[in-house]
Amino acid sequence: MPRFKLVNGERIQFTAEEEAARDAEEATWAAGAFDRAIADLRVKRDRLLAETDYLALSDNTLSAEMTTYRQALRNLTSGLSTVEDVNGVTWPTKP
């Protein structure tokens, strides 16, 4: 399917070189989908860990449930290799 651009208000079809460049840009974007998805997951995971960091200070003793929760958060990214894996992550429930 041909692509078009607007030049001075006129609709002009891409040249073969522009089509190739756009295809390369789209391929690069698609190739980075997993990296973007896992980065977003890590940001959320890190925020959830940070919310419970105060419980892990040396003057506190973590409950077994909280220890399990925090470990589950840290293990969340293990074994993920596709965007579908990342989108299908089941988040642990905070005790």
C-alpha positions in Angstrom: 0.0 0.0 0.0 1.6 3.3 -1.0 2.3 6.0 1.5 1.9 9.7 1.0 3.2 12.9 2.5 2.0 16.5 2.4 4.2 19.0 0.8 2.9 22.6 0.7 -0.6 21.2 1.1 -0.3 18.7 -1.8 -0.5 15.0 -1.3 2.6 13.3 -2.8 3.4 9.6 -2.9 6.6 8.4 -1.2 9.5 7.6 -3.4 11.0 4.1 -3.3 13.8 5.5 -1.1 11.4 7.1 1.3 9.3 3.9 1.4 12.5 1.9 2.3 13.5 4.4 4.9 10.1 4.3 6.5 10.0 0.5 6.4 13.4 0.5 8.2 12.1 3.0 10.9 9.0 0.8 11.5 11.1 -2.4 11.7 13.4 -0.7 14.3 10.4 0.5 16.3 8.9 -3.0 16.2 12.2 -4.6 17.2 12.3 -2.4 20.3 8.8 -3.3 21.5 10.0 -5.9 24.1 12.6 -3.5 25.5 10.0 -0.8 26.0 7.5 -3.2 27.5 10.0 -4.7 30.0 11.2 -1.2 30.9 7.7 -0.1 31.7 7.2 -3.3 33.8 10.4 -2.6 35.7 9.4 0.9 36.5 6.1 -0.3 38.0 7.8 -3.1 39.8 10.5 -0.8 41.2 7.8 1.6 42.4 6.0 -1.2 44.3 9.2 -2.3 45.9 10.0 1.2 46.9 6.6 1.5 48.6 7.7 -1.3 51.0 11.4 -0.5 51.4 10.8 1.2 54.8 9.6 -2.2 56.1 13.0 -3.8 55.2 15.1 -1.4 57.3 17.4 -2.9 59.8 15.2 -2.0 62.8 12.2 -3.8 61.3 11.5 -7.5 60.8 9.7 -8.4 57.7 6.7 -10.7 57.9 7.0 -13.9 55.9 4.1 -12.6 53.7 5.9 -9.4 52.9 9.2 -11.2 52.3 7.4 -13.5 49.8 5.7 -10.5 48.2 8.9 -8.5 47.7 10.7 -11.6 46.4 7.8 -12.2 43.9 8.2 -8.6 42.7 11.9 -9.1 42.2 11.3 -12.4 40.3 8.6 -10.9 38.1 10.9 -10.3 35.1 12.4 -13.8 35.1 11.6 -15.8 32.1 9.9 -13.0 30.1 11.0 -13.0 26.5 8.1 -11.6 24.5 5.8 -8.6 24.7 2.9 -11.0 25.2 4.7 -12.4 28.2 5.2 -9.0 29.7 1.6 -8.0 29.1 0.4 -11.2 30.6 2.3 -10.8 33.9 0.3 -11.6 37.0 1.2 -9.1 39.7 1.6 -10.4 43.3 -0.9 -9.2 45.9 0.5 -7.0 48.6 -0.2 -8.4 52.0 
